[in-house]
């Protein structure tokens, strides 16, 4: 692959940046890959305005066409509530991108800001890759426009702290999209856990879909699609990410939440996350703790390894599909005949009531 440059885009953005440095708010006439919000994004009715303005933007301000830029300059009315794209308006900066071909990854640095995209479709033309990068940067309001892509090949070591080795999965409900930070679902596609990053409005839309029990679609380039079926109830936690104008939200099924289990539950989920020092030991510990709560017969900690192995052989325990910050998961069948299993193990002296 050769270095790809779009000098026309570079020169155009340079002119826009010069205007922005003069304190101007530049609005694109249409979606043109400039990283600017377009007239249609203002969310208010446009009407022809009296001189010296070209358009009135509702009661919020005015647009004047700048022929040198091929775009509009926005003037806000003092003391009037402004459209969201104006309150979130970001001055632009130009950047170059490194395309790590083997890893299908793009790394962008602009000043103190670093952005990484995974799952880049490297088989596409460089023009198309550049367009998609800039569309995504504009979508997240990064204030960055890439004009040059530099392919890199050779020995590249993937960072150990990446959540996904390939493309980052995306969760959709037909109206909104969120990028997945972690997930866990069973073989029936019942969703035990999902972590998401997106705009708050998108997360709220996905939350409503989840809470109403409607299916969601998880898409991961190069891996495939999964239809995920919500459980009855989820615990949730939200964290603002103001530097990215986004939020991080986590939704954990009640069936996977210690302290929220109920006596009539038929299954339980056990999940281990990436900060665990000994993930396998933690999973077995959670297994024993859950059995102690669910069964009316005594369970000794010393039985954990044997009981885990035998229950797995009988399919009382099933591994879950996990990814991202969730590194291990198991589904426990609480309807299984655990008493028979324990009786057999005691009779075989595989476990004992005394140490």
N, C-alpha and C positions, 0 to 999 in steps of 0.2 A: 504493500500500500504506500502511496505517496502522500506527502503533506497536502492538505486541502485548504485553500484560502478563499474567502469571499470578500474581496477588497471593496466591492460596491457596498456591501453591508457595513464593513468597517468605516468607510467614509461617511455613510449615512448616519450611523450611530454617533460618530465623532461630532457631527453637526448638532445632533440632538443634545449631546452632553454639553456642548458649548452653550446652548440655549438654557439648559437646566442650571448651569453654573451662574447664569445671569438671574436666576430665581424664577425662571419660567416653568410652568407645568405644561408639558407637551402631551397631547392626546392624538393617537393615530386615527386616521380617517376610517380605517378598517383593519382587520387582523392581518398584519403584514410581516410578522416575524421580527419586528423591531423590539419586542419586549415591553412595549408601551400598552397601556389600556386603550381600547378603541372607543369611538363615540358610543357604540352600542352597549358598552360596559357601564356607562354612566347611570343607567337605570332610571333615567328621567326623560320625559318627553322633550324633544327638540322643536323649537319654533324659530322662524325667521325673526331676527332682532333688528332694531333700528340702528343706524350708524352711530358709533364706529364698530359695532359688533356684527358678526355673521349669524350666530345662533344664540338663543337663550336656552339654558339647560334647566328646565323647570323654573324654580325660584332660587336655585342655588348659585348660578353664575352664568358666564358667557364663553362662547368659543369664537376665536378669530383664526382664519386660515392663514398659514405661513407658507407662501409659495416656495421658498427656498428649502424648507423641510418636507413639503408635501404632507403636512400634518397641521393640527390645530393647537393654538395656545389657549389654555383655560384660565379664566379670571374668576375667582370666587367672590361672591357677595359677602361683605363683612357681616358677622353675626348670624349667618344662616347655616343651618345644618347641611353638611356636605355629603355627597354620595360616598359610599364606602371605598370606591376605587381612588377617590381623592384623599381620604383620610389615611389610606394605606399606601399612598403614592411613594414610589422609590426612585431616586435618581439612578440613572443607568451607569454601568461601567463595562468596558470592553475586556474580554478575556480570551485566552487560548485554552484549548483542551487537549489533554493527552488521552489517546485511545489505546488501552492495553488490549491488544487484539485477542490473545489467548484467553484472557479472563472476561472478555466482552464487557469491559468496564471503561468508563470515561471519568477522568479526574480533572477538575476545573479549579483554578485558584485565581481569585480576584482580591488583591489586597490581603486583608485578614480573613477573608471568607474562603472556605474550601467546600466544594460540592463534589460528590461522587455519585455517578449513576451506574447501576449494574444491569445486566441483561440486555446490553446494547446489541441490536441486530446487525452484526458486522457484515453480513452478506448484502446489505443494502448499499446503494450508492452513497458516497460521502456527502453529497448535497442533501440527500434525504436524512442522513444521520444528523447533520448539522441542524436541519429544520426541526427535527423531533427534539433535539437537545434544547433548542431555544424555546420551543413550545412548552416544554416541561418547566424550564426556568421561569417563563412568564406565568405559568399556572400557579407556581408556588411563590410568585412575587419576589424572586430573588434579587431583582435589580441588576442582573448580569446578562450580557449578550455575548455569545461565543462567535467569533468570526474566523477562527483558524483551528483546524484539527491536526494534531501531530501523532501519527500512528507509532506505537512502540511495540517491538517484538523482542523475543529473547527470554532470558531467565527473569521471571517475575514471581516474587513470593507474595501470596495473598495475605493481607493482614489477618492476624489470628483472632481479632476481636470482631470480625464481621459477623452479623447475625445469619446471613445466608451466603452460601458459597457461589450461588448463581444469581439469577434475577430475583429481585424482591417481589414477593406475591402481592396481589392487590385484591381487595374485597369490594364487591359491587352489589348493589341492590336494584339496579336499573335507573336510579336517579343520582346516586352519589358514589364516590370511590374513596377508599382509604388504603394507605400502604401498610402492610402487615409487619409488625415487629415480632410476632410470635403466635403460634397456634397449637391446638391439640384437638383432635377429633377421633372418634372410634371408627370401627369398620362399617358401622351403619351410618356414618357421616354425621352423627350427632356431635354438636360443637360443645366442647368442654371449656375452651379458653380461646380468646382472640385478643391480641394487642394491635392497636392501630394508631397511625399518625395521619392527620389530615386537618383541613379547616374545621372549625367547630361546627359549622352548619352541616358539613358532610358527615361528620361523626354523629351528629344528632339524628340525621336521617337514617344512618346505619343502625343506630341504637334503637330507634322506633321499630325498624324492621325486625331486629333481634328480639325485642320485648314482645312483639305481637306474634312471634313464632313463625314468621315467614322465611322461606329459604333464602340463602345468600350464595353468591358465586365467588369462589376464590380462584384467581387466575394467576399462573406463574409461567412466564415465557420459558420455553424449553422443557417444561415439566408437564403441564396440562392444567385442566380445570377441575375443580371439585365443587359440587353442590353441598352446602353445609346446612344442617337442620338444627335450629335452635332448641335448647332445652326449655324447661318451664320457667326458670328464674335465674337471673345473673346478679352477682355482686359486681360493682363497677367502681373504678377509680379514674379520675381525670387529672391531667397535669398540663398547665399552659406552657407553651414553648414560644415566648414572645419574640425571640430572635429569629424564629422562622415563621412567624404569624400563623402558627399551627398549634394543635393540642395533641397530646398523647393520651389515649384512653385504653383501659384494660377491662375486659369483661370475662368474669370467671363464673362458671356454672355453680349453682348452690351445691350440686352433687360433688364438686371438687373443692369445696370450701370447708375446712375444719371448723367445727363449732356451728355450722349451719345444717348439718345432716339431721334427718328425721327418722324415727323408728321404722316407718313404713317404706323407706327407700328400698328399691329393688337392686340398684347398682350404686357404685361409688367410683369416682375418678380420683386417681392419685397422680399428682404432677410435681415434677422437679424442675427448677429453673437454673439458669446458667451460672449463678453465683454459688452453687453448692460445691463444697470441697470434695465430697465423695458421693456423687449422684446415685450410684447403684445402692449404696448403703442407706441413703436417705429414702429411696423408694421402698426398700424393704421395711424400714422403720415405720414409714407411713402406713404400709400394708398391715403391720401388726397392730398399730394403734387403732386403725379403722376396724379391724376384726374384733378387738377388745370391746369397742363401743357397740358393734352390731350383734355380737353373739352373746348368748346367755351362759356360755361355758367358758371356763378360765383358759386364757392363752398366755403362755410363758414366752418371754423375750428370747429365750434360748432355742425356741422352736423355729425361729424366723427363717433361717436358710432352708431347712428341710421342708417346712410348710410352703414356702414360696415355690420351691421346685416342684413339689407334688401337685400343688394347686395349678401351676402353669401347665403341667402335663395333662391335667384333667380339663383344661380350658376354663377353669374358674377365674383365671386371670388372663387377660388379653392385652397385648401391647397396643398402644395408641399411636396414631400418626401425629408426629410432633415436628416443630421446626422453629427457627429463630431463637428467642430467649427461653423457650420451653424445650428442654433437652431430653426429658424422659417422661413417659406417661403410661399408666396402666388403668384398665377398666376391671373392676371387681364385681363378680356376680354374687350378690348377697342372698339370692334365692337358692344357691347351690347347697348340696348336702354337706356342709362343713362338719357336722357332728359325725357323720359316717367316716369322713376322711380322717378326722382326729382319732376316732376309735381304731381304725385300721392301723394308723401310724403307731399308736400306743401298743396295739397287739403285736406289731412287728418289731417293737422296741426301737423304732426309728426316732421316737421322742420319748421322754420320760417326765413324770410329774415331779420328780425330784432331780436336783442337779447332780 
